[in-house]
Amino acid sequence: MSDFFRQNIQRRIVRHANNARIVLIALRVLSLAPRPKDTRPIAFFKASSGLDDLSWNSAFHLLTSWGLRLQGVPVAYFACDHGMSRCVLGTNRDDPAQKPPCRSCVYQAKTLYTGTQVNWFNFEHNTELEAAIKNMSLAELMTFEWPFPAKPGLDTPLRGYSTLAATIPLGALVLPGLRWILRRYNLIDDNATKFFLREYLISAFNVAQNFERFLDSVNPQTVVVFNGQFYPEATAKWVARRRGLRVITHEVGLMPVTAFFTEGEATIYPIDIPENFEMNEAQNAKLDAYLEKRFQGNFMMAGIKFWPSMKGLDEVFLQKAAQFKQIVPVFTNVIFDTSQPHANVVFTDMFAWLDLVLETAKAHPETLFIIRAHPDETRLRKASLETVAGWVESRRAAEQPNVIFVPPHEHLSSYELIQRSKFVLIYNSTIGLEASIMGAAVLCAGKARFTQYPTVFFPPSVTEYAETLERFLTAEAIDVPADFRRHARRFLYYQLFRTSLPFGEFLETGIRTTHAKLKWFDPRDLLKSPAIQTVTKGLLENGEFLLDEKNS
């Protein structure tokens, strides 16, 4: 029996056992939940947080809704039942004709919602829309908008909008999800890409129409969606916010088995830290213990352990580095990641930044530039198709005598590189935050989760970035503001221990690290959970989704 066949059987067994557990606990929640209060419900949207297994975000969605129902808070579910001609997770980029696995996906969703009423949406063809986009170019499809008139009573400016939009920006809504599933940011102008784009546009409009009708019927006080970047959730978020509704997005937290909830964009992790917050001795010790593991490569993010081992700088590297006046490491990101639409505020994309870095390297032969690919570029089942390695090859960057390329599978210690560097270049990688904590000068090119605070040097334009880079290369020393390290430590502490809501009492890692298993537990324990208490307060009292210090 092959390993693949054996793993597939094991996965099916675990899925069956997990679903049986979900059904039993769901029925127990149904029996324990009091009569819903006479208030507007919290709406939970589900379309992209999983297919045929319990993903982490599906689990957070389910446990949160259970916790609310057990408190008598009315909940309204809106979920997909063959509602899209092509969905993001159900797209086979190698076979455009393959339909999504709707039967298995709907079965899984119905398992999650055992014993509850669900507003299911189906797919409806729109011949006028389909005809309008049939022969459009890729560029036209990417910027396509379509009429979406306001309903009576929704004709006044609402929160976040100067006027009530008369068209829905379908192209902008579907692009992040399309880039994610095609594993590239710069789309190829071919028939397959245009086919997927058209199907996404058509399906997004179907989501918008159905979700608008759902909002009319249930009149929720708040809408909860998975990260808000894949087009079904992005569309639902747009429709809800257009009406002035509060929308909460959620993502996997930085700590194991944790979730992050926010009224902002979950994929950029907005965090509001009080200016008077200063870390005490215990908090500093807690952060230092985490960083010690991180610097050794002993950590996980979103269930993924990137570094099975981490090695120091070998003698060959040190001998080469000794030939240069200074070292500048260049840390890249995964180009299709859902953080990238937020990051591209100075440069058009990460590769435009790398082009500038390469030209600068050619002008500074005294400096050794080490271009490091992100380890997630080659992750199993999520490998990038537009890679830094491809960029290096196309630009012949590695032929430069003062450029070294470190591929994603090379477990070289980035932290040793930082210690030996004059300064550090990043796009929007988290390692920039850690480098600031280490006292390094960090020059950032893309908007990052931590650039909302003064943690790194972040010039506001390409011209100013190039000038700063040149100044850093020629300066005898770089003066790093002391506040950078302070703000970096404060931000990382908040992100790890205040915003990462722990669900480990109820979940554990499944067969794949990207999937969760439900533990056996008494549903009433949800009411004592700091995570559920925090989310409840955030949803019902406009809270900040921050753990109390005593629970962090």
Secondary structure, 3 states (H helix, E strand, C coil): CCHHHHHHHHHHHHHHHHHHHHHHHHHHHHHHCCCCCCCCCEEEEECCCCCCCCEHHHHHHHHHHHHHHCCCCCEEEEEECCCCCCCCCCCCCCCCCCCCCHHHHHHHHHHHCCCCCEEEECCCCCHHHHHHHCCCCHHHHHCCCEECCCCCCCCCCCCCCCCCCCEECHHHHHHHHHHHHHCCCCCCCCHHHHHHHHHHHHHHHHHHHHHHHHHHHHCCCEEEEECCCCHHHHHHHHHHHHCCCEEEEEEECCCCCEEEEECCCHHHCCCCCCCCCCCCHHHHHHHHHHHHHHHCCCCCECCECCCCCCECCCHHHHHHHCCCCEEEEEECCCCCCCCHHHHCCCCCCHHHHHHHHHHHHHHCCCEEEEEECCHHHHCCCCCCCCCHHHHHHHHCHHHCCCEEEECCCCCECHHHHHHHCCCEEECCCCHHHHHHHCCCCEEECCCCCCCCCCCCECCCCHHHHHHHHHHHHHCCCCCCCHHHHHHHHHHHHHHHHCCCEECCCCEEECCCCCEEEECCCCHHHHHHCHHHHHHHHHHHCCCCCCCCHHHC
